[in-house]
Amino acid sequence: MRATLAGVGMSRAQVEAIMGMSTGLREGFVPEQPRTPVTTTDTTLGAWAWAELRPVLDTADELRSAPPVAVARIADRLNLEPRVLFSTPSA
């Protein structure tokens, strides 16, 4: 799994963070604070996607035609390799 995550451009720190989370979940992770109405937001996945993800996807066409230096700057801000912005998941 590490090789796959690194292969799509994730940094070593990002790979280790994901591996740590998945290992913790597999080994019976118990959160320090239980989820309650006080500690949990009411944001649904759909609301988050509309507010946060949609604007990013709306600019995808602009990115594809952007000069390479602009793409590199955006990738750097996201801590990604520039090629990740244009990769498609393998089946």
C-alpha positions as a printed NumPy array, in Angstrom:
array([[  0.   ,   0.   ,   0.   ],
       [  2.893,   2.37 ,   0.738],
       [  4.205,   1.936,  -2.806],
       [  0.774,   2.652,  -4.282],
       [  0.321,   5.839,  -2.247],
       [  3.842,   7.028,  -3.062],
       [  3.236,   6.101,  -6.701],
       [  0.422,   8.656,  -6.973],
       [  2.701,  11.396,  -5.672],
       [  2.09 ,  11.455,  -1.945],
       [  5.013,  12.537,   0.193],
       [  6.604,  10.129,   2.652],
       [  4.856,  11.971,   5.533],
       [  1.45 ,  11.695,   3.814],
       [  1.966,   7.976,   3.166],
       [  2.945,   7.343,   6.782],
       [ -0.029,   9.349,   8.072],
       [ -2.465,   7.261,   6.037],
       [ -0.74 ,   4.026,   7.013],
       [ -0.857,   5.036,  10.68 ],
       [ -4.56 ,   5.838,  10.518],
       [ -5.438,   2.607,   8.722],
       [ -3.327,   0.561,  11.128],
       [ -4.951,   2.26 ,  14.113],
       [ -8.434,   1.543,  12.792],
       [ -7.558,  -2.077,  12.078],
       [ -6.17 ,  -2.542,  15.585],
       [ -9.254,  -1.279,  17.437],
       [ -8.581,   2.448,  17.653],
       [-10.618,   4.147,  20.38 ],
       [-10.905,   7.929,  20.059],
       [ -9.859,  10.044,  23.021],
       [-13.192,  11.864,  22.881],
       [-16.343,   9.959,  21.899],
       [-18.493,  11.406,  19.137],
       [-21.374,  13.366,  20.595],
       [-23.578,  16.184,  19.301],
       [-21.144,  18.57 ,  21.015],
       [-17.989,  17.134,  19.37 ],
       [-19.448,  16.317,  15.954],
       [-20.315,  18.77 ,  13.204],
       [-23.546,  18.473,  11.283],
       [-21.78 ,  18.859,   7.926],
       [-22.734,  16.063,   5.565],
       [-20.388,  14.681,   2.948],
       [-22.595,  16.2  ,   0.268],
       [-22.488,  19.652,   1.868],
       [-18.716,  19.464,   2.235],
       [-18.276,  18.308,  -1.363],
       [-20.476,  21.134,  -2.673],
       [-18.73 ,  23.808,  -0.604],
       [-15.119,  22.605,  -0.754],
       [-14.602,  20.092,  -3.549],
       [-16.825,  21.528,  -6.266],
       [-14.88 ,  24.805,  -6.591],
       [-11.67 ,  22.825,  -7.003],
       [-13.192,  20.604,  -9.671],
       [-14.699,  23.611, -11.436],
       [-11.184,  24.864, -12.07 ],
       [ -9.89 ,  21.539, -13.4  ],
       [-10.292,  22.575, -17.041],
       [ -8.436,  25.814, -16.365],
       [ -5.616,  23.852, -14.728],
       [ -5.292,  21.527, -17.706],
       [ -4.616,  24.473, -19.98 ],
       [ -2.518,  26.427, -17.455],
       [  1.194,  26.951, -18.025],
       [  3.336,  24.312, -16.29 ],
       [  4.732,  26.838, -13.809],
       [  1.199,  27.659, -12.563],
       [  0.4  ,  23.965, -12.153],
       [  3.627,  23.461, -10.223],
       [  2.735,  26.319,  -7.854],
       [ -0.709,  24.84 ,  -7.172],
       [  0.712,  21.352,  -6.634],
       [  3.289,  22.793,  -4.233],
       [  0.543,  24.483,  -2.173],
       [ -1.278,  21.138,  -1.947],
       [  1.939,  19.234,  -1.124],
       [  1.498,  17.099,  -4.236],
       [  3.665,  16.191,  -7.151],
       [  2.368,  18.111, -10.215],
       [  1.616,  14.842, -12.026],
       [ -0.955,  13.959,  -9.311],
       [ -3.19 ,  16.792, -10.469],
       [ -3.607,  15.057, -13.82 ],
       [ -3.451,  11.377, -12.914],
       [ -6.43 ,   9.095, -13.137],
       [ -6.966,   6.222, -10.724],
       [ -6.202,   2.805, -12.115],
       [ -8.978,   0.257, -12.045]])
